Amino acid sequence: MKNALLGKKIGMSQIFTANGQVVPVTVVEAGPCMVSQIKTADKDGYEAVQLAFCDTKENRLTKAEAGHLKKANVAPKKYLKEFKISAEGLTLGSEIKCDVFKAGDLVDVSGTSKGHGFSGVIKRWNAHRLPMTHGAGPVHREPGSMAANSDPSRVFKNKKLPGQYGNEKVTIQNLEIAKVDVTRNLLLIKGAIPGAKGSVVTISSAVKAN
């Protein structure tokens, strides 16, 4: 059965295995999430569950959002996200905690990567700088030749050039859950996940897990 949660990235840490190995982990405050809407094939054409996460004040919601949550008997929440998971055993207002996952499960984690603004080709695409001698320069971190002569007399599309770097949705697949702390609603996920500290991420069962 596929599971999913909304969470907040706390930061990175490390844990030790029984044989003394150090495992880097990312700590995520996963849930508790509330079921704010259940979509069915008969009514909506597909099955999905909408989850609400992170308490907020009611005056920070629109009237439509506040009415939507009140209808589901859910307190005001800041984030809503729909997941294509089974609604078996769930009702409006149900609470989902991080214990839907267990240690060893493989998950896909999605988040918004850190924004780096307008960046050059060295930072954005790992390009080489120009030679520091033999007449190169005076700028050594520029893209260099565009390799377009009189034919075709233009730069091809998708040429790796300077531009906006980061601040986009990133998904890392097949990350392993190292530990589940139900009392503090924490998931410890092996390795790094996208986003800055405090950013909201989605954790769902891996779609490509063997």
Phi, psi and omega in degrees: 000135180277140178234161179204153179210155167261146181209176180235128180288122180270317181153187182255152178209197177209151176230165181247138176278175182296330180266012173090006179283143178270129180241116176288135182225155171254130181268125181235128173280098188260106180077195358291143178251149179249143178280113183257346178197142175237122180258137182240159180294325182293317186268319187248350180090353177201164180257132178198163178231130177263128181248144178246140186216145172077110180297147177209175179275147183295328181288355176265000177256155171286164180299324179295316180295316181296319179293322179298315181288324180294324178297327180271003181061045180239135177296158181306128181234152185276324187239137174236138181210136181260135179234141177274076178235165181287140178265015182298125179083002181252148174226166177301132181089357179295148179257134178242124180252177184289353180285002172291341174252160176223162180302134181100344178293147174261134184227158170254131182243126180243141177198176177266120185291161179298136179275134179247004180070203179283115186238154179279177186290334181289315180284322187280321187236007181060037179285160175280149172282167177286160178302148181275350182227190176060039171084000179284152178113193010286343177267127184253354182250017179276165183298330184089202185297139175275351175062031175240117182264208180297338173231114016266004177060033177200166176267130181295151175297153179069014173296133183282104187234173176298154179168191180296130183234127180085193181055048178219161181289130180231136177239128174250126187260158172057044172272142184264137175279122183273325184202148177237122178250096186291324184295328180251008180056046183243140169245132174255112186252130181297133176086192184260153176233160183290156173106162177273169176299135180089354181279156182272135179231160175247135178242123181221157179302139185297133180278341182247017180291140179285000000 
